[in-house]
Amino acid sequence: MATLKTNVLGIDFENPFILASAPPTAKIESIDKAFDLGWGGAVFKTITPDNLEMIEASQRYAAWKVGHRVCGFENIELLSHLTLQQWLDGIEFLRKKHPSKVQIASIMAPVVKQEWQNLVKTLNDTAIDAFELNFSCPHGMPEKGIGMAIGTSVEVSSMITTWVKEVAQKPVFVKLSPNVSSIVKIAQAVENAGADGFAAINTVQSLMGIDLDTFEPMPDVNGKTTYGGYSGMAVKPIGLRCVAQIRQNSNLPILGIGGISNWHDAAEYMCVGADVIQVCTEVMVNGYGIIKAMKSGLLDYLEGKGFASPADLKNRAIANLSTHESLDKTRRAHPEIDDSLCARCGHCVTVCDESEHSALSLVDGHIVVDRKACVGCSLCSHVCAKSAIRMK
Ligand SMILES: Cc1cc2nc3c(=O)[nH]c(=O)nc-3n(C[C@H](O)[C@H](O)[C@H](O)COP(=O)(O)O)c2cc1C
């Protein structure tokens, strides 16, 4: 029998699914409900010193949808609106009611040693299990010199990590930004400064779109907007890449985040090094209830593979990530057409022709592959509306 239990830096997780720092963890009552429904823990909406001004814009969200499905989500939201005292009371309430759930305090403060250390010292005396340093919010906060302004600088992120580690009595995870040319450089810098682990990724800086009648960008804040943070299914490949790159360069624990919408995504993150999974957008668009299928799906998968726990899955794909130069280029894949599914629309023929290779043709109602011309790129298999083409 497999278990979903896992242990990271001495912290016991009853399952590896926790809520990311975001609206689903902005209120104590909501976190209480999420714990009742089975989430293994929560990273609180980022806590700041009470005097840090937090005035929200409206609208603050925009979405890229395919049909009714939110695939990409942009926000220009700021941080927690609860006071520090409300968090202190909330943490105590949650610990009493949910003794086995993991509570992680996400924090951010101005770049002043005393401000960071005061926040940490106050939270040290609570029942939280760890800190997560938000060095990565891409909107609003960078204008004040914090958020992503910290996480894009090796010097500032190392300095603040050192300040925090001087006083923190709980493990310290640093939440990294994908909006850098090398996430590894920042990860290495904060690891050298004493970080105990990483959380990756925060949102990807974005501009959702422009209304072509009014020329107003989205999300529309009285006709204007600012660059926001992109999240949800669309960012999974970016998060997965970031986590893999961090894992290839560090053995510290990683809280994997970014576009995780089901157990399958979670398992992929684990394969590239994530110890625990955080979810935000999928919960915002579908509710806390998704945890049930996530837990049962991952457990079934682990059992099917003969793994005892999530720890057995960790890093399984890392050895298969390599440089382009070292990839085996001696063998080519070729498309195989399933005639029973093929609609004979000729779309694959057109795109193959117009994207360089001209290896497909429609002959007597069948798609024919010219193996000499085919380079095995796989484009045809991705554009087929009937999923009639498989690469072999
Ligand atoms: C509306 C919204 C608010 C967020 N607020 C915070 C925040 O306060 N602190 C933080 O560290 N990350 C914040 N995030 C980022 C998420 O924690 C997460 O890193 C990101 O959304 C990627 O995960 P996802 O694709 O599962 O949403 C926020 C994300 C969204 C969508």
The ligand as an SDF file (V2000), in Angstrom:
LIG
                    3D

 31 33  0  0  0  0  0  0  0  0999 V2000
   -4.7730   36.2450   -7.7430 C   0  0  0  0  0  0  0  0  0  0  0  0
   -3.4270   35.7630   -7.3140 C   0  0  0  0  0  0  0  0  0  0  0  0
   -2.8190   36.2740   -6.1770 C   0  0  0  0  0  0  0  0  0  0  0  0
   -1.5570   35.8380   -5.7750 C   0  0  0  0  0  0  0  0  0  0  0  0
   -1.0040   36.3360   -4.6290 N   0  0  0  0  0  0  0  0  0  0  0  0
    0.2080   35.8860   -4.2250 C   0  0  0  0  0  0  0  0  0  0  0  0
    0.7710   36.3320   -3.0050 C   0  0  0  0  0  0  0  0  0  0  0  0
    0.1840   37.1080   -2.2520 O   0  0  0  0  0  0  0  0  0  0  0  0
    1.9940   35.8530   -2.6700 N   0  0  0  0  0  0  0  0  0  0  0  0
    2.6820   34.9530   -3.4380 C   0  0  0  0  0  0  0  0  0  0  0  0
    3.7830   34.5400   -3.0730 O   0  0  0  0  0  0  0  0  0  0  0  0
    2.1530   34.4970   -4.5950 N   0  0  0  0  0  0  0  0  0  0  0  0
    0.9390   34.9350   -4.9950 C   0  0  0  0  0  0  0  0  0  0  0  0
    0.3930   34.4470   -6.1450 N   0  0  0  0  0  0  0  0  0  0  0  0
    1.1490   33.4740   -6.9710 C   0  0  0  0  0  0  0  0  0  0  0  0
    0.7310   32.0320   -6.6550 C   0  0  0  0  0  0  0  0  0  0  0  0
    1.0370   31.6980   -5.3250 O   0  0  0  0  0  0  0  0  0  0  0  0
    1.4450   31.0360   -7.5950 C   0  0  0  0  0  0  0  0  0  0  0  0
    2.8310   31.1190   -7.3900 O   0  0  0  0  0  0  0  0  0  0  0  0
    1.1480   31.2850   -9.0610 C   0  0  0  0  0  0  0  0  0  0  0  0
   -0.1900   31.6890   -9.2490 O   0  0  0  0  0  0  0  0  0  0  0  0
    1.4180   30.0590   -9.9240 C   0  0  0  0  0  0  0  0  0  0  0  0
    0.6410   28.9510   -9.5120 O   0  0  0  0  0  0  0  0  0  0  0  0
   -0.7650   28.5290  -10.2420 P   0  0  0  0  0  0  0  0  0  0  0  0
   -0.4780   28.3930  -11.6960 O   0  0  0  0  0  0  0  0  0  0  0  0
   -1.1800   27.2710   -9.5470 O   0  0  0  0  0  0  0  0  0  0  0  0
   -1.7160   29.6460   -9.9930 O   0  0  0  0  0  0  0  0  0  0  0  0
   -0.8800   34.8670   -6.5490 C   0  0  0  0  0  0  0  0  0  0  0  0
   -1.4930   34.3460   -7.6970 C   0  0  0  0  0  0  0  0  0  0  0  0
   -2.7430   34.7670   -8.0760 C   0  0  0  0  0  0  0  0  0  0  0  0
   -3.3780   34.1770   -9.3100 C   0  0  0  0  0  0  0  0  0  0  0  0
  1  2  1  0
  2  3  1  0
  2 30  2  0
  3  4  2  0
  4  5  1  0
  4 28  1  0
  5  6  2  0
  6  7  1  0
  6 13  1  0
  7  8  2  0
  7  9  1  0
  9 10  1  0
 10 11  2  0
 10 12  1  0
 12 13  2  0
 13 14  1  0
 14 15  1  0
 14 28  1  0
 15 16  1  0
 16 17  1  0
 16 18  1  0
 18 19  1  0
 18 20  1  0
 20 21  1  0
 20 22  1  0
 22 23  1  0
 23 24  1  0
 24 25  2  0
 24 26  1  0
 24 27  1  0
 28 29  2  0
 29 30  1  0
 30 31  1  0
M  END
$$$$
